[in-house]
Structures are given as structure tokens and as C-alpha cells.
Amino acid sequence: MTPLDLKPHYSRFLKGHVNKLHFAAHSHHFWPDVTRDAHMEYWDDCAKSSDEKWNKIFSEVLPKTQEHIARILNLKHKNQIAFAPNTHELTARLLSLFVGRPQLSVLTTSSEFHSWRRQILRLKELPQVQLEVASTENFLTNRRELIDHLKNSLKKSPDIFFVSQVFFDSGLALTDDELLELCEAKSASTIMVVDGYHGFAAIPTDLSKLEGRIFYLGGGYKYAQAGEGVGFMVVPHGKWRPAYTGWFAEYAQLAKPAGAEVGYAEDGMAFMGATQDASGFYRFNAAWDLFEKLGLTVSKIHQYIQGLQSTFLTAFPESFAYEKGLNPLFKDLHWHGHFLTFEALSEESGQNIQNELKSLGILIDRRGKRLRFGFGLYQDKTDVLGLCERLKTLAVKTK
Ligand SMILES: Cc1ncc(COP(=O)(O)O)c(C=O)c1O
């Protein structure tokens, strides 16, 4: 593969991080420069059109975002994609489908993102809510164990089955085939939700076999490089009537007199909420227009990141991991998220290591005792080798 030279497209963020090695692309990917012009275009559209800007947003901007997402995920029905400022809001709308029902049963895993974990644990305080959490602890060494556990629990027909495509606390990922296997194991009444935030625009994902059968969540501030404000959800066809609903869910009917019935759009828009800052969609479109122009598909992106990851592993000073008591939580990089996770001996030790790295200008992030090194398109081999050199000095220093 010829090396990609994408750095010139990230000149502003790189200028903001001079002398820093930002290896937290999985947390906040740098945005390409074109997103700045797009951001300004949003401002100019507001100035030009005030209230009428919504016409452009609904007729041009959002459809274009839907097109990009549908292309990235290989979906046929772009109108089945709903938006919100974040994914938490979309999960709240999903949960609101069950308002008024006597019971809600949820099957999920121990590696789900904080917003979902908090939300569902809080709801579990209600006597009507039953929760089963399948442990992901052995997933690295025995992925069948988790899949079989989930398949077994799906026999109980939970109302909602919520699982990540890429687990945020390790980077380990379910394959498209494994997701399909899980989907085929569920009963028709179970709503399956895949949190694709760490998979979308990172791992080449083909949802064609799952389209219409699962909900898929993703958003803009990681690998999609659009920043905040772009949560999305791929919605199966259906007459959805979430109880938590806002005026966007019936945008097409606005000019008509309000009826007694609460109407909903007949596509994914049924899950829309209300007024939100739309600048993120402008940024998203600008980034993905650029990548399309450059012929940069998610497969190529993934290949590039895998290249950086393997450079990292080749040059990685084992002495650093040994000195710090770090345990790698990855094995097969062919199908893995864009960050590599090491587990420290304790949370305190993890925090100390993160601080030491920071003092050397290395920016990574941490979840509990797990340190995450994330790779992005604005890095090249030299950055990765530079990272390993700095890690080497740290191992020597502590001897
Ligand atoms: C797995 C996963 N899901 C979802 C999100 C985003 O959640 P929200 O859009 O609700 O902030 C993140 C963000 O870090 C995440 O890691």
C-alpha cells in the first residue's frame, strides 16, 4: 500500500498540538481543515436564511449525511437513519417505546459505554425493569463464551438486547458474522441494538445482511471526524411511536393543522427529537465529501491504521510494558478497533503512567486501569516511531 499523506488536511489541529503526540484519536479524532469552512458555511446559512435554514437542513444537509452513512455501512434505505445531538438521546427514545408497559427486560454486556450503563442501571432501580449483564471478561481468550452466553440468554426473549460492535474498554470487536449470528438467535419481539460508535468509519462494516433487523448507533466525534452534534441511529422499517418525541419527528406535517393524534414520520425520522445545532452535519458532510473525493474508503482507512498499529507493535519497547506492569488486551489486529489497550496493575498505577506519558507530550486516555492508545489518519510512521522512542526513555528512567 502506498503511504497516505493526509497530514496537510489536518493542519489546524496539528498546529494546535505542536510537540505533542496525540494518540487519542479514538476519543477525539482530529478534524480535517475542510470542516472549518463547513462550520462557517453553517453560520452563513443562518445569517442568510434565519428560520428558513431548516428547509436546507432537512432537504439537503441531512439527506447528504444519510447518504454518506448509508454508503459507509452498505445500507439501501438511507431514509431509515435518524439523528440526535448524541447517541444517549437516541437510546432514551428507544427505551421510551416501552413506556406504559408493565415490564422491561434488557440483555446487555459489561463493556457498554457509560451513558448506556448509567441509564440502564438507574432504570433497574425500578421494580418493572429486569437487567442481565453478560461479562466480556474472557472475550480476548474465548470469544465463543460470550457469544454462546448471549445466544442462550436471547432464548428468554428480552425486550431489548444492547451490544457494542467494538468494546470501548478494550477495542475488541464483534465481526459482522458474529452480529448476524446473534441477530439470528433472537426472537422477533427482541429489539437488537448495536452500539457501533467505535466501529463506524473505522472498521469496514457491512450491514446489508442486518439492515431492517437491528438498530445501529453511531456518531460524529470519533472516526467520523465531524465533532459533536451528530448522533445517528439506523432504524428498521416499522410504525415506530417512541413516547419521547419532538417536532422533528413530524417535520413534514408542520404546516398542517395539529391533529388530536400524535403523528410520526414513516421512516427513521420517527425517532427524531427537536431543535439542535446542525453545524455538526455540515462538518460531517465536508469531511466525507473530502474522503470520497480522495477515494478514501473505510477499508483503506482501516488498512492504514492497521499499518500504524503494526509499526507500533514492532517498535514497542517491551521494557516499558514490563517496568510498568502493563498487560496487552489485544491479539488479532485484523478485526480490532483503532485503539490498543493495556491493562495496568491498578487504577492508581494507570493514572501515574498516563501522567508520566503526558509529561513527555504523549496524549492517550484511560478507562479505569486500562490505558488506550488510539491511532488516526493524521499520524504517520514517524509519529509512531517517535512514540516508541519516548516510551523507551520512560522505561529506562524508572529503572
Ligand atoms: C461505545 C460508545 N458509544 C457511544 C458513545 C457516545 O455516546 P454519546 O453520543 O451519548 O455521548 C461513545 C463515546 O465515547 C462510545 O465510546
Ligand as a Chemical Component Dictionary entry (heavy atoms), coordinates in Angstrom:
data_LIG
# 
_chem_comp.id                   LIG 
_chem_comp.type                 NON-POLYMER 
_chem_comp.pdbx_formal_charge   0 
_chem_comp.three_letter_code    LIG 
# 
loop_
_chem_comp_atom.comp_id 
_chem_comp_atom.atom_id 
_chem_comp_atom.alt_atom_id 
_chem_comp_atom.type_symbol 
_chem_comp_atom.charge 
_chem_comp_atom.model_Cartn_x 
_chem_comp_atom.model_Cartn_y 
_chem_comp_atom.model_Cartn_z 
_chem_comp_atom.pdbx_ordinal 
LIG C1 C1 C 0 -19.155 2.848  22.688 1  
LIG C2 C2 C 0 -19.648 4.279  22.693 2  
LIG N1 N1 N 0 -20.935 4.528  22.430 3  
LIG C3 C3 C 0 -21.412 5.784  22.394 4  
LIG C4 C4 C 0 -20.584 6.857  22.638 5  
LIG C5 C5 C 0 -21.133 8.259  22.549 6  
LIG O1 O1 O 0 -22.147 8.485  23.419 7  
LIG P1 P1 P 0 -22.959 9.860  23.424 8  
LIG O2 O2 O 0 -23.177 10.237 21.988 9  
LIG O3 O3 O 0 -24.230 9.528  24.093 10 
LIG O4 O4 O 0 -22.140 10.847 24.164 11 
LIG C6 C6 C 0 -19.247 6.644  22.938 12 
LIG C7 C7 C 0 -18.372 7.770  23.231 13 
LIG O5 O5 O 0 -17.284 7.695  23.718 14 
LIG C8 C8 C 0 -18.769 5.315  22.985 15 
LIG O6 O6 O 0 -17.492 5.064  23.262 16 
# 
loop_
_chem_comp_bond.comp_id 
_chem_comp_bond.atom_id_1 
_chem_comp_bond.atom_id_2 
_chem_comp_bond.value_order 
_chem_comp_bond.pdbx_ordinal 
LIG C1 C2 SING 1  
LIG C2 N1 SING 2  
LIG C2 C8 DOUB 3  
LIG N1 C3 DOUB 4  
LIG C3 C4 SING 5  
LIG C4 C5 SING 6  
LIG C4 C6 DOUB 7  
LIG C5 O1 SING 8  
LIG O1 P1 SING 9  
LIG P1 O2 DOUB 10 
LIG P1 O3 SING 11 
LIG P1 O4 SING 12 
LIG C6 C7 SING 13 
LIG C6 C8 SING 14 
LIG C7 O5 DOUB 15 
LIG C8 O6 SING 16 
# 
